[in-house]
């Protein structure tokens, strides 16, 4: 059962180039209490409710992470793996992580010890594809490959394409759409 106090990260590989095979979520682990002069070991485990599988959907977790001496927090990296995710439907992959007590650290706030990360590889058709790109620029029907190529001209950020839909970005957006059309005319899917 999810606690309302849980932290949730949501990520999609979908807009990223296919060459991007992993993504690191940096989870901040904070100390509740006094700083100590020596490092303090803590433990993070995958909750059994997770649908993500170690080695398939995420890289093995650090089994001996440490909050450095004289520090109140540390970043705990969680590396997500793209390879086994579907690019056509949302797998609803969820990795729930929990802190567990150690000899160095207890759990002072048990309702703040869980983080859930959901992620997928789906590249869904944006609402403006047909009404804007097809209607005004003659873009062919949507496919993830066409959208991914268009995104490559905009740092893989859909918001940059949306910003280009104003008067100042329109000419460049038109040229980029024409590049996508020409490429897929030469390389049919």
N, C-alpha and C positions, 0 to 999 in steps of 0.2 A: 504494500500500500504506500503510495507516494505521500510524503509529508508536504504540507503547504510551504514549509520553510526550505525545501530542497532547492538547490540551484540547478538550473537547466541550461545546457548549451545545445543549440540546434545548428547543424551545419550541413551544407550540400556541396558535394564535389561537382555537381551537375554543370555549373557555369565555368568550371576550370578546364584548361586544356587537358587532353587525355594523358599528356606527359606527367601531369601532377598525380603521383601515385600514393602519396601519404599527406596527412595534414596533422599538425600538432596542436592540440588544445592545451593551453597552459592553465592549469587549475591552481588557484592560490590556496595554500593551506596556512591558516593563521593560528598563532599560539594564543591561548586564553590564559593569561597569568604572567608571572614575572619572567623577564629574560634571564637566561643562564649563561655562565661563562664557558660552558662546554656545549658541544652539539647535542641535539636531542633527536633520537630516532623515533620515527612514526611509521605506521603501517596503513597501506591502502589496499583494499581487496575489491574484486568485482563481486557485486551482489548477485546471488543466485537468480534474481528476477531479470537479469540482463539477457537480451537476445543475442548480443554480440559475443563472438567466440574468440578467445585468445589465440593469436597466431593466424587467424583467418580475417577477422574484422579489426583487430587492434594488436599492436606489438606488445609483448610481455611487459608488465608493469615493473618498475624498479622495486625490488623486494626489500631494500633497506634505505629508504629515503631519510634525509636528515634536515632538520631545521638548524642552520649554522649557529655557532656561538654568538651571543649578543644580538640575536635577530628575533623578530616577532612573526616572521612569515617566510615562506619559500614558495617557489613555483614548482608544481609537480607536473611534468610533461606527460601527456597521454597521446600516443601516436596512432591515429586512425589509418586504416588500410583501405584503399579504394578497390583493389583488384577483384574482390569477390562480391561486389555490390552490383545489383541490376541497374542498367541505365534506362530501362523501360517502365519499371514499376517500383514504388517505394517499398523497400524491404522492412521498413519500420525497425531498423537496427537501433537498439538502445543499449548503452553501456552505463550501468549504474555502479558508482564507486562509493565505498564506505570507508571511513576511518575506523580503525580498531585500536583499542588501548595497547600500549606497550609498557615495558618496564620504565621508560623515560616519561611517557605522557599518558594521562588518562583522557577521558572524554567529558569535559566539563559541561558542554551543551549538546546532549545527545540528539536533539532535534536539528542540529546544524552539522551533521557529519556525513551527509549524502550529497552526491553530485550526479546528475543524470545527463548523459550526452546522447542525443539522437542525431542520426546522420543517414544520408542517402546519396545516390549518384544520379538522381533523376533531373533531367533538364526539361522542364515543362514549357509549353508554348506560352509566351507572354501575351497578355490580353491585347496588346497593341499590334501584334504581328499582322493579323488580317486587316484590321481597320486602318492601319497606317502603312506598313511596309508593302503589303500586297496591293492595297487600293491606290496608293500614291506613287510607289516606285516600281511596281511590277514584280516584286519578289515572288518566286514560286511558292507552292504550298509548304508549310512548316515541316521540317525534319530537325532532329537534334543536331545533325552534322552542319546544316546551314546556319543554325543559330550559334553553334559553337564557333564557326568560322567568323561570323559577324562579331561575336564577342571578342575574338582575338584582336580586333582592331581597337577595342575599347578596354584594354587591361582586364578582360574577363569579368567586367562589372556591368550588369544590366542597367544600373543607375546612370552610367556614363552614356549609354545609348539613349535612355530617356531624356537626359539633358541635351543630347544632340538633336532632339526633335524640336528645338526652338529655332528661330530664324538664323542665329549665328552658326549653329552646327548642322543645319539642314543640307547645305551643299556637300560637306564632307560625308555626311550620312548617306546621301544619294550615291556618291562615288563608291563608298564601301559596299553598299547594297549591290551596285553594278559589278563589283569584283566578285561577290558571292555568286551572283547570277552567271557570270562568265565562267567561273571555276566549275560550277555544277553542270553547265552546258557541256563543257569539255570532259568532265568526270561524273557521269550520271551515277546516281546511287543505286 
